[in-house]
């Protein structure tokens, strides 16, 4: 990625609308948007690829301009004939499409595509793997190796409150070179299996693996695990809530010193204990207080005629660039007042001194966020506070003035305190305290470089504070 980005780092910045692809002048980067629901990223051959549900597939050289390769199973070239290749799986899951997928290149140099199919209204699902010499295929099915939703599995009657819905796979190498697959959605929760890198299949063929989170049909899904060698933690990213525009979908993270857990949040809650109440369906109230939230519904403008911000952002993957020493969050999102239209977005991730990640308020445009000091934190800003409730409410901005490290504005008062490191602490009169960092980056709404604060409360709630250009 380093070679690809060096030229981008010399470019000024971005100009683009939220929904339309446009051409811009030579001194700016160019966004090119795609729709890939549940995007899982892989970097290979100087290209980034994202694969998602329905066999949607796209690629990019810079995480900024994306090219759509396919949108659904009817126009995919990942398989020579997907309906024939996966005929038994379509029949078992009673569906005509694929759900979230994942691609990894194993040490043999081949590409392994982990696919899943689900009936949709129940956990009747199947998960398998196919292989190809080329990232864009064609792939040949190896085996479908996990089933859920019916009959006896591993010698026990399937119990949807305890056993996983076998979808949403993510396959990864841990820091010691072992291969794992984390997966699961709703139903009995999130599970992890150790995998055999010689076959691409589970080492133990008689188990669903280790339970990591969820149960009793709680709405937790889309697991993705990223290791950070600096903190020494594995970070389990999950999406809470429902994926549609009214579902309150949001991205949360927990962490562990081991890939197979146990994972805990900023308050010390063990994720394997999180689940809905017995005999409930989609009990959001029981789970919404857990996890470190990265982003949920928010808008940058108090205007119902404009679509600025995100609605139900989720089902993310992550990417670490060793040359730039930078982490990126890749996810799909819907938008305020735009219905079910969804597109892929990429934001930079920053890790705080306490080891927890926060998301840059601004979309990545090929130029890394620039860290700035507290002297830049002065003027007119918009404050966006997100709580951990799982609802369709959209967090609205509040305009404040920041001067002499004092915050005064629309129902907000507080102070800014320099911490013992490069981070900043914000204390509000309502009792909330946030730790975070100041950056300067391109704001595509205002078409200007602005100062941004991204932070996290002691309860794991995010805050964005964005400079308003006069």
Order of alpha helices (4+ residues) and beta strands (2+ residues): alpha-beta-beta-beta-beta-beta-beta-alpha-alpha-beta-beta-beta-beta-beta-beta-beta-beta-beta-beta-beta-beta-beta-beta-alpha-beta-beta-beta-beta-beta-beta-beta-beta-beta-beta-beta-beta-beta-beta-beta
